[in-house]
Amino acid sequence: MRLISLNVGLPREVIWKGRTVTTGIFKEPIKGTVRLRKLNLDGDRQADLSVHGGAEKAVYAYPSEHYSYWRKTLPSMELPWGMFGENFTTEGLLETGISIGDQFQIGSARLMVTQPRMPCYKLGVKFGRDDILKLFLQSRRSGFYFSVLEEGDVAAGDSIESLTQDPAGISVADITSLYADDDPDPELMNRAIQLEALPSSWRNYFAKKIGR
């Protein structure tokens, strides 16, 4: 497992449908070692902290393996690393194979998987098309967020080492399915509600969904 590309970017203003939007979704690959702190990487920021960023969304990771799918789905678009707004473009980590609460070492930093990424309209801003939100969710290629348990230095090319696996074994893909499926598994949803590593916003949402 490996960190293929390290991507950062500061918020910028863009025009979208006749209005000015401030967004941090535009990330560019960088070389060299960067300090990963509790809330983000040095040189990286989020524009709207009510829905982006924070300790439970300190780093957004997206599997490099998904890019071939998107290049076939969107053949007219250029899709460089960081296109989905990810900080980490990874190799060897897929939503179906990692669980909420799993911990990893990248560079000298220790991280924990917290949740899948749900798209907002700013992904449409980045791609210049509204339908990308529906396509993104339907694809189930969500990517995932890390919290930072121990700050450290990271760089493109670093290995990604598995440290611990959460005993509940609820994958990132499981959480996305509970959100997106028309008939989600109630037993799995009950288990997700008990998952301490899953942010309270998700657990509260699932509790309301099943009437608890």
Secondary structure per residue as TSV (DSSP state, phi and psi in degrees):
chain	resnum	aa	ss	phi	psi
A	1	M	-	360.0	143.2
A	2	R	E	-152.4	150.9
A	3	L	E	-88.5	107.8
A	4	I	E	-77.0	-44.5
A	5	S	E	-144.6	139.8
A	6	L	E	-109.9	121.9
A	7	N	E	-127.0	132.1
A	8	V	E	-136.3	164.5
A	9	G	-	-174.7	147.6
A	10	L	-	-96.6	154.1
A	11	P	-	-56.1	143.7
A	12	R	E	-138.9	159.7
A	13	E	E	-95.3	132.8
A	14	V	E	-133.7	157.0
A	15	I	E	-93.6	125.4
A	16	W	E	-135.9	115.2
A	17	K	T	55.2	41.6
A	18	G	T	82.3	4.8
A	19	R	E	-130.1	159.4
A	20	T	E	-87.0	127.8
A	21	V	E	-121.4	134.4
A	22	T	E	-100.7	125.7
A	23	T	E	-146.2	147.8
A	24	G	-	-105.8	15.8
A	25	I	-	-75.2	-14.8
A	26	F	-	-82.5	102.2
A	27	K	-	-111.7	144.4
A	28	E	E	-124.0	139.3
A	29	P	E	-62.2	140.2
A	30	I	-	-129.5	156.1
A	31	K	-	-102.0	162.1
A	32	G	S	89.3	178.5
A	33	T	-	-88.4	137.1
A	34	V	E	-127.8	142.6
A	35	R	E	-79.7	127.4
A	36	L	E	-100.9	118.7
A	37	R	-	-108.9	179.8
A	38	K	S	-59.7	-30.3
A	39	L	S	-109.0	-21.5
A	40	N	-	-178.6	178.9
A	41	L	B	-82.8	150.0
A	42	D	T	-59.5	133.5
A	43	G	T	88.1	4.3
A	44	D	-	-127.5	140.6
A	45	R	-	-146.3	162.4
A	46	Q	-	-111.0	149.3
A	47	A	S	-84.1	-44.1
A	48	D	-	-115.5	95.8
A	49	L	T	-73.3	-5.5
A	50	S	T	-73.2	-23.6
A	51	V	T	-128.5	-14.5
A	52	H	S	-123.9	156.1
A	53	G	-	73.4	-165.0
A	54	G	S	91.3	169.2
A	55	A	G	-60.8	-32.7
A	56	E	G	-85.0	-7.6
A	57	K	G	-131.9	42.7
A	58	A	S	-66.2	-36.1
A	59	V	E	-136.1	131.5
A	60	Y	E	-104.1	126.7
A	61	A	E	-114.6	141.5
A	62	Y	E	-135.7	129.3
A	63	P	E	-66.4	130.5
A	64	S	G	-62.1	-26.4
A	65	E	G	-61.0	-24.9
A	66	H	G	-76.4	-18.2
A	67	Y	H	-64.1	-32.7
A	68	S	H	-64.3	-37.6
A	69	Y	H	-62.2	-45.9
A	70	W	H	-70.0	-31.6
A	71	R	H	-67.9	-30.3
A	72	K	H	-77.1	-37.7
A	73	T	H	-73.2	-36.3
A	74	L	S	-124.3	67.3
A	75	P	T	-64.7	-19.8
A	76	S	T	-86.8	-6.2
A	77	M	S	-101.5	143.5
A	78	E	-	-82.9	133.3
A	79	L	-	-128.7	78.6
A	80	P	-	-74.3	161.8
A	81	W	T	-53.8	139.7
A	82	G	T	91.6	0.5
A	83	M	T	-61.5	-30.2
A	84	F	T	-91.3	10.4
A	85	G	S	82.3	13.7
A	86	E	-	-78.8	145.9
A	87	N	S	-80.9	-40.0
A	88	F	E	-113.9	120.7
A	89	T	E	-96.6	117.8
A	90	T	E	-110.2	163.5
A	91	E	E	-129.3	126.0
A	92	G	S	97.6	1.6
A	93	L	-	-119.1	116.0
A	94	L	-	-120.5	152.9
A	95	E	T	-59.3	-31.4
A	96	T	T	-77.7	-16.8
A	97	G	T	-108.5	-4.2
A	98	I	-	-123.6	149.8
A	99	S	B	-113.8	154.7
A	100	I	T	-59.2	128.7
A	101	G	T	97.5	-11.4
A	102	D	-	-63.7	142.8
A	103	Q	E	-116.8	143.6
A	104	F	E	-136.8	153.1
A	105	Q	E	-106.5	125.1
A	106	I	E	-129.9	120.2
A	107	G	T	59.3	-129.1
A	108	S	T	-102.6	10.2
A	109	A	E	-99.2	149.6
A	110	R	E	-114.6	128.9
A	111	L	E	-129.6	158.9
A	112	M	E	-130.8	135.6
A	113	V	E	-71.1	130.3
A	114	T	E	-116.4	-34.9
A	115	Q	E	-174.3	160.3
A	116	P	E	-77.0	167.0
A	117	R	-	-94.7	129.0
A	118	M	-	-102.6	130.3
A	119	P	-	-74.4	145.7
A	120	C	-	-117.9	177.6
A	121	Y	H	-61.5	-19.4
A	122	K	H	-71.0	-19.9
A	123	L	H	-66.2	-36.2
A	124	G	H	-64.3	-36.8
A	125	V	H	-61.9	-45.2
A	126	K	H	-63.8	-41.8
A	127	F	H	-87.7	-13.8
A	128	G	T	71.4	28.7
A	129	R	-	-157.7	134.5
A	130	D	T	-70.9	-30.6
A	131	D	T	-71.3	-8.9
A	132	I	H	-65.2	-28.4
A	133	L	H	-64.4	-46.1
A	134	K	H	-66.3	-43.5
A	135	L	H	-62.0	-40.8
A	136	F	H	-63.5	-48.2
A	137	L	H	-67.6	-41.5
A	138	Q	H	-63.2	-31.9
A	139	S	H	-70.0	-22.4
A	140	R	T	61.5	15.1
A	141	R	-	-95.1	75.7
A	142	S	-	-85.9	-25.7
A	143	G	-	70.1	-173.1
A	144	F	E	-157.8	160.2
A	145	Y	E	-103.8	149.1
A	146	F	E	-113.4	145.2
A	147	S	E	-97.4	159.1
A	148	V	E	-104.3	110.8
A	149	L	E	-81.9	-37.5
A	150	E	E	-137.3	123.6
A	151	E	-	-64.7	154.9
A	152	G	E	-175.2	-174.1
A	153	D	E	-103.0	137.9
A	154	V	E	-132.3	156.7
A	155	A	-	-155.0	151.5
A	156	A	T	-56.7	136.5
A	157	G	T	99.4	-13.8
A	158	D	-	-62.4	145.0
A	159	S	B	-75.6	153.9
A	160	I	E	-112.3	114.8
A	161	E	E	-109.1	129.8
A	162	S	E	-74.8	128.6
A	163	L	E	-103.5	-54.5
A	164	T	E	-141.5	151.0
A	165	Q	-	-114.8	132.3
A	166	D	-	-64.8	132.0
A	167	P	T	-65.0	-23.2
A	168	A	T	-68.3	-29.6
A	169	G	-	64.4	33.5
A	170	I	-	-94.1	113.1
A	171	S	B	-76.9	164.2
A	172	V	H	-57.6	-41.8
A	173	A	H	-62.6	-34.9
A	174	D	H	-61.0	-43.9
A	175	I	H	-65.1	-42.1
A	176	T	H	-61.4	-41.1
A	177	S	H	-64.7	-40.5
A	178	L	H	-61.4	-32.5
A	179	Y	H	-78.5	-42.2
A	180	A	H	-97.9	-22.7
A	181	D	-	-71.1	145.6
A	182	D	S	-69.8	-31.0
A	183	D	S	-131.0	74.5
A	184	P	-	-68.2	154.9
A	185	D	-	-70.5	113.7
A	186	P	H	-65.6	-33.7
A	187	E	H	-66.2	-42.4
A	188	L	H	-65.6	-37.5
A	189	M	H	-65.3	-40.0
A	190	N	H	-63.0	-38.3
A	191	R	H	-66.7	-38.8
A	192	A	H	-64.6	-35.8
A	193	I	H	-61.8	-28.8
A	194	Q	T	-87.6	-1.1
A	195	L	-	-83.4	105.6
A	196	E	T	-64.5	-31.7
A	197	A	T	-72.3	-17.8
A	198	L	S	-80.7	130.2
A	199	P	-	-54.2	149.3
A	200	S	H	-61.8	-29.1
A	201	S	H	-61.2	-39.6
A	202	W	H	-69.4	-45.4
A	203	R	H	-64.1	-39.3
A	204	N	H	-66.2	-38.5
A	205	Y	H	-62.2	-45.1
A	206	F	H	-67.1	-37.3
A	207	A	H	-62.7	-42.3
A	208	K	H	-67.1	-35.1
A	209	K	H	-64.7	-32.9
A	210	I	T	-104.0	8.4
A	211	G	T	77.1	29.4
A	212	R	-	-96.9	360.0
